[in-house]
């Protein structure tokens, strides 16, 4: 009788010892007792009745899922290849086990289809310029779809956008043309500002005649400071204005000589009338 009791006690102890499980801090145990879902256990030491219960461990850490390159046609009919990465974690372990067969595979497939659908409604320029906005839209859509699976999507990042070679060359030409346009605009703005300053300077110098002479002397000083063998002195035209006014003729211009006259009847030329001054001499 005692041998049977010892054997029974040993079997019970072995049974209890076989049902002990240790779960880490980031793990939770979703277990079924006789096929029914029981409350989630962990972390720490838990007891799982052997032969009656089955447990599945679920990690609560953030997982990165790589989205393979997808062939996408954008809204403006440009064919590109885009890959991305998705960051997710299990928020409700029992939903992740009961709600979907394989939550990692389901989330990956959902991310691929969402990436193609969202980028198909986005233009190429918007994808390249507003990538953060596209990432936010992807994260919101995937997070809403996976909420019933107990999954929380923290971020979706578009990693690489592979453009066709023709599109790369076209974008390079467009960027070059844009840079040339900006250079011309900056040059035109500089000419406008310079002309405004020159007009102001001319107005100020014109108001003071002595300023012209001072500017002339300053220019001569700048030329002489360059150690040139030949120095050119510009002379203002206004200095010769008095002499030019004196040399200019003041009388009436002489009358042109009269043309010879023809005889009325015979058709012969008559001598021109000589000047009165010459006739007196």
C-alpha positions as CSV (number, residue, x, y, z in Angstrom):
1,X,0.0,0.0,0.0
2,X,2.8,2.3,0.8
3,X,4.5,1.6,-2.5
4,X,1.4,2.6,-4.4
5,X,1.1,5.8,-2.4
6,X,4.7,6.7,-3.0
7,X,4.2,6.0,-6.7
8,X,1.1,8.1,-6.9
9,X,2.7,11.0,-5.1
10,X,5.7,10.7,-7.4
11,X,3.4,10.7,-10.5
12,X,1.5,13.7,-9.2
13,X,4.8,15.6,-8.5
14,X,6.1,14.7,-11.9
15,X,2.8,15.8,-13.5
16,X,2.9,19.2,-11.7
17,X,6.6,19.7,-12.5
18,X,6.0,18.9,-16.2
19,X,3.3,21.7,-16.3
20,X,5.6,24.5,-15.2
21,X,6.6,27.1,-17.8
22,X,8.7,30.3,-17.6
23,X,7.8,33.3,-19.7
24,X,10.1,36.2,-20.2
25,X,9.2,39.8,-19.5
26,X,8.4,40.5,-23.2
27,X,6.4,37.2,-23.7
28,X,2.8,36.3,-23.1
29,X,1.2,32.9,-23.1
30,X,-2.1,32.3,-24.9
31,X,-3.3,28.9,-23.8
32,X,-6.3,26.8,-24.5
33,X,-7.8,24.5,-21.8
34,X,-9.8,21.7,-23.3
35,X,-10.0,23.8,-26.5
36,X,-11.4,26.9,-24.8
37,X,-9.4,30.1,-24.6
38,X,-8.3,31.1,-21.2
39,X,-6.9,34.4,-19.9
40,X,-3.4,35.3,-21.1
41,X,-0.6,34.3,-18.7
42,X,2.8,35.8,-18.1
43,X,5.4,36.9,-17.5
44,X,7.1,34.7,-14.9
45,X,6.4,31.1,-13.7
46,X,3.1,29.7,-14.8
47,X,1.5,26.3,-14.6
48,X,0.1,24.6,-17.8
49,X,-1.8,21.3,-17.2
50,X,-0.1,18.7,-19.4
51,X,-2.3,16.8,-21.9
52,X,-5.2,19.2,-21.1
53,X,-3.9,22.6,-22.2
54,X,-1.9,24.0,-25.1
55,X,0.0,27.3,-25.0
56,X,1.4,29.6,-27.7
57,X,4.0,32.1,-26.9
58,X,3.6,35.7,-28.3
59,X,6.3,38.3,-28.2
60,X,5.3,41.9,-27.4
61,X,8.5,43.4,-28.8
62,X,8.5,45.7,-31.9
63,X,9.1,43.7,-35.1
64,X,10.3,45.0,-38.4
65,X,8.8,43.5,-41.5
66,X,10.5,44.0,-44.8
67,X,8.1,44.8,-47.7
68,X,9.7,43.4,-50.9
69,X,9.9,45.7,-54.0
70,X,6.6,46.3,-55.6
71,X,5.9,47.2,-59.2
72,X,3.7,50.3,-59.0
73,X,2.2,52.6,-61.7
74,X,1.7,56.1,-60.2
75,X,-1.2,58.4,-60.9
76,X,0.7,60.1,-63.7
77,X,1.4,56.7,-65.4
78,X,5.0,56.3,-64.4
79,X,6.2,52.7,-63.7
80,X,8.4,52.5,-60.6
81,X,9.6,49.9,-58.0
82,X,9.1,50.7,-54.4
83,X,10.1,48.8,-51.2
84,X,9.3,49.7,-47.6
85,X,9.7,48.6,-44.0
86,X,6.9,48.2,-41.5
87,X,7.3,48.4,-37.7
88,X,4.6,46.6,-35.6
89,X,4.0,45.0,-32.3
90,X,1.3,42.7,-30.8
91,X,-1.0,44.7,-28.6
92,X,-3.5,42.1,-27.7
93,X,-2.0,38.5,-27.7
94,X,-5.3,36.6,-27.6
95,X,-6.6,38.4,-30.7
96,X,-3.4,37.9,-32.6
97,X,-3.7,34.1,-32.0
98,X,-7.5,33.7,-32.4
99,X,-8.3,36.5,-34.8
100,X,-5.9,35.5,-37.6
101,X,-4.0,32.3,-38.5
102,X,-0.5,33.9,-38.9
103,X,-0.5,37.5,-38.0
104,X,3.0,38.1,-39.4
105,X,2.2,36.8,-42.8
106,X,-1.2,38.5,-42.9
107,X,0.3,41.9,-41.9
108,X,3.0,41.5,-44.5
109,X,0.5,40.8,-47.3
110,X,-1.7,43.6,-46.2
111,X,1.2,46.0,-46.2
112,X,2.1,45.0,-49.8
113,X,-1.4,45.5,-51.2
114,X,-1.8,48.8,-49.3
115,X,1.5,50.1,-50.6
116,X,0.5,49.4,-54.2
117,X,-3.0,50.9,-53.9
118,X,-1.8,54.1,-52.1
119,X,1.1,54.8,-54.4
120,X,-1.2,54.1,-57.4
121,X,-3.2,57.2,-56.4
122,X,-0.1,59.3,-55.8
123,X,1.8,61.4,-58.4
124,X,5.5,60.9,-58.8
125,X,6.4,64.4,-57.7
126,X,4.3,64.1,-54.6
127,X,5.9,60.8,-53.7
128,X,9.4,62.2,-53.9
129,X,8.7,65.6,-52.2
130,X,6.2,64.5,-49.6
131,X,7.4,61.1,-48.5
132,X,6.4,61.7,-44.9
133,X,2.9,62.3,-45.9
134,X,2.7,59.1,-47.9
135,X,4.2,57.2,-44.9
136,X,1.6,58.6,-42.6
137,X,-1.2,57.5,-44.9
138,X,0.2,54.0,-45.2
139,X,0.6,53.7,-41.4
140,X,-3.0,54.9,-40.8
141,X,-4.6,52.5,-43.3
142,X,-2.6,49.4,-42.2
143,X,-3.1,50.2,-38.5
144,X,-6.9,50.4,-38.9
145,X,-7.0,47.1,-40.8
146,X,-4.9,45.2,-38.3
147,X,-6.5,46.6,-35.1
148,X,-9.0,43.7,-35.0
149,X,-6.1,41.3,-35.1
150,X,-4.6,42.9,-32.0
151,X,-1.7,44.4,-34.0
152,X,-0.4,48.0,-33.6
153,X,1.5,49.5,-36.4
154,X,3.9,52.2,-35.2
155,X,5.5,53.3,-38.5
156,X,5.7,52.5,-42.2
157,X,8.7,53.9,-44.1
158,X,9.3,53.9,-47.8
159,X,12.9,52.9,-48.2
160,X,13.8,53.2,-51.9
161,X,12.1,54.4,-55.1
162,X,13.6,52.9,-58.2
163,X,13.0,55.0,-61.3
164,X,13.4,54.0,-64.9
165,X,16.6,55.4,-66.7
166,X,14.5,57.5,-69.0
167,X,12.7,59.2,-66.1
168,X,16.1,59.9,-64.4
169,X,17.4,61.6,-67.5
170,X,14.2,63.6,-67.8
171,X,14.3,64.7,-64.2
172,X,18.0,65.7,-64.6
173,X,17.1,67.9,-67.6
174,X,14.2,69.4,-65.6
175,X,16.5,70.2,-62.7
176,X,19.1,71.8,-64.9
177,X,16.4,73.9,-66.6
178,X,15.1,75.0,-63.2
179,X,18.6,76.0,-62.1
180,X,19.2,78.0,-65.2
181,X,15.8,79.8,-64.7
182,X,16.8,80.6,-61.1
183,X,20.1,81.9,-62.3
184,X,18.5,84.2,-64.9
185,X,16.0,85.5,-62.3
186,X,18.7,86.2,-59.8
187,X,20.8,88.0,-62.5
188,X,17.8,90.1,-63.6
189,X,17.0,91.0,-60.0
190,X,20.7,92.1,-59.5
191,X,20.5,94.2,-62.6
192,X,17.3,95.8,-61.4
193,X,18.8,96.6,-58.0
194,X,22.0,98.0,-59.6
195,X,20.0,100.2,-62.0
196,X,18.0,101.6,-59.0
197,X,21.2,102.4,-57.1
198,X,22.8,104.0,-60.2
199,X,19.7,106.1,-60.7
200,X,19.8,107.3,-57.1
201,X,23.5,108.1,-57.4
202,X,23.0,110.0,-60.7
203,X,20.3,112.0,-59.1
204,X,22.4,112.9,-56.1
205,X,25.5,113.8,-58.2
206,X,23.4,115.8,-60.7
207,X,22.1,117.9,-57.8
208,X,25.6,119.0,-56.8
209,X,28.0,119.9,-59.7
210,X,31.0,119.7,-57.5
211,X,30.3,116.0,-56.9
212,X,31.1,115.3,-60.5
213,X,34.6,116.8,-60.2
214,X,35.1,114.8,-56.9
215,X,34.1,111.6,-58.6
216,X,36.4,112.4,-61.5
217,X,39.4,112.9,-59.2
218,X,38.5,109.7,-57.3
219,X,38.5,107.8,-60.6
220,X,41.9,109.2,-61.5
221,X,43.3,108.2,-58.1
222,X,42.0,104.6,-58.5
223,X,43.7,104.4,-62.0
224,X,47.0,105.7,-60.7
225,X,47.0,103.3,-57.7
226,X,47.2,100.3,-60.1
227,X,50.9,101.1,-61.1
228,X,50.1,101.2,-64.8
229,X,52.6,102.5,-67.3
230,X,49.9,104.3,-69.2
231,X,47.4,106.5,-67.4
232,X,44.3,107.7,-69.2
233,X,42.7,110.9,-68.0
234,X,39.1,111.2,-69.0
235,X,38.1,114.8,-69.8
236,X,34.5,115.7,-69.3
237,X,32.7,117.1,-72.3
238,X,31.3,120.0,-70.2
239,X,34.7,121.6,-70.2
240,X,34.7,122.2,-73.9
241,X,31.1,123.4,-74.0
242,X,32.1,127.1,-73.8
243,X,34.6,126.8,-76.7
244,X,32.2,124.9,-78.8
245,X,29.5,127.6,-78.3
246,X,32.0,130.3,-79.4
247,X,33.1,128.5,-82.5
248,X,29.6,127.8,-83.7
249,X,28.5,130.2,-86.6
250,X,26.0,132.8,-85.5
251,X,25.0,134.4,-88.9
252,X,22.6,133.3,-91.6
253,X,23.8,130.6,-94.0
254,X,24.7,131.8,-97.5
255,X,22.0,131.5,-100.2
256,X,22.7,128.8,-102.8
257,X,23.8,129.9,-106.2
258,X,21.1,130.5,-108.8
259,X,20.7,128.0,-111.5
260,X,21.4,129.2,-115.2
261,X,18.3,130.3,-117.0
262,X,17.4,129.1,-120.5
263,X,16.3,131.4,-123.3
264,X,12.7,131.4,-123.8
265,X,12.8,131.0,-127.6
266,X,16.1,129.8,-128.8
267,X,16.7,127.2,-125.9
268,X,20.2,128.7,-125.1
269,X,21.5,129.2,-121.5
270,X,21.8,132.6,-120.1
271,X,24.7,133.5,-117.9
272,X,24.0,133.5,-114.2
273,X,23.7,136.8,-112.4
274,X,27.0,137.6,-110.8
275,X,27.2,138.7,-107.2
276,X,26.9,142.4,-106.5
277,X,30.0,142.4,-104.5
278,X,32.1,141.0,-107.2
279,X,30.6,143.4,-109.8
280,X,31.7,146.4,-107.8
281,X,35.3,145.3,-107.6
